[in-house]
Amino acid sequence: MYIAMNRFKIKPGCEQDFIDIWAGRDSYLETVPGFKSFNLLQGESSEEFTLFSSHAIWESKQAFEAWTKSEAFRKAHANAGKGRKDIYAGPPKLECFEAVL
């Protein structure tokens, strides 16, 4: 199992805007070999930001890497970062994990 997570810092008051962006986009993940599941997670809030994480589970690192080079990836990210840059309190941070147990 392989987990790919992007951490997002969202400005206070913009949380629902961020959720709506994710709810309205087509990720094309269901069509990709090796994809298992996806969740958008909301974490703690501070005066500076609310933490969110996109959490995708893959069969393997190879399946995830193949997706990042696929047409589905290009289509899913075609409009990423356009329009609502004002809601972000910094760039996203990718974190990947391989299951060891």
N, C-alpha and C positions, 0 to 999 in steps of 0.2 A: 504494500500500500504506500502511496505517495500523497502528501498533502501540500497544496500550494495555497498560500494565504497572502493577500494584499491588505496592509493596514492603511486606513485612511483617517486623517484628522479633519473633522468637519467643524466649521465655525458654529458657535452656539446660535440656535434659532434656525439653522439650515438643515437640521436632521431629517425632517420629512421630505424636503426637496431632494436630498440624497437618496432616501429610500425610494421615492417616486421615480427617480432616474433609473435605478436598478430594476424596479418593478416593470417599467415600460420598455426595457431593452430586450432584444432577442439575443441570447448568448450562443445559440446553436450547439450548446454542449451535448444535448441529448443525441445528436447525430454523430458524435465523435467516439471512435473506438477507445476503450479503456476508461472512459468517464464513468464515475460511480455516483457522486452526489455533490450538491452545492448548497451553501447556506450563506446568507448575509447576516452577520452578527453585529449587534450594537453593544458597545461596552460602556465604560464609565465616562462621565462628563466632568469637565473642569471649567473654569472661567475662560480658558483658551480654546478648548475644542471638546468634541465628543469623538471617542474612538469607535471606528467601525472596522470590520474585517470581512473580506470575501474569502470564503473557505471552500475549496474544491478538493474532493477526494478522487484520486486516480488509481487504477490498477498498478501502475508502475511509473517510475521516473521517465522511462522511455515513452510511455503513452502521453504524459504531460508535455514532454519536449516535442513530440510529433504534432500535438495540437498547436503549440506555439508557432509552428511552421506551416500550418494548414490554412486553407481558404476560409474555413469556419472561424478561425482566430481573427483573420483580417476583417471579415465581415462583422464580427462581434465587437471589434475595437475601432471600427471605421469612424465613429463619432465620439470616441472616448476623449474626454478633456475639452470638448467643444461646448461653447455656450455658457456653462455655469462654473467657470474656474473660480468665481468669487466665493464659492461656498467652502473651498478647501483652505485649510490652515497649514499647507505644506504639501509636498509631493507624496504619492503613495509609496509604501515600502513593501517589496516582495520578500516573503519568507517561505522557504520550502523545507519540508521534512520527509524523511524516509522512515517508515516503520521498522523498528529493529526488534521488537517483541510482539 
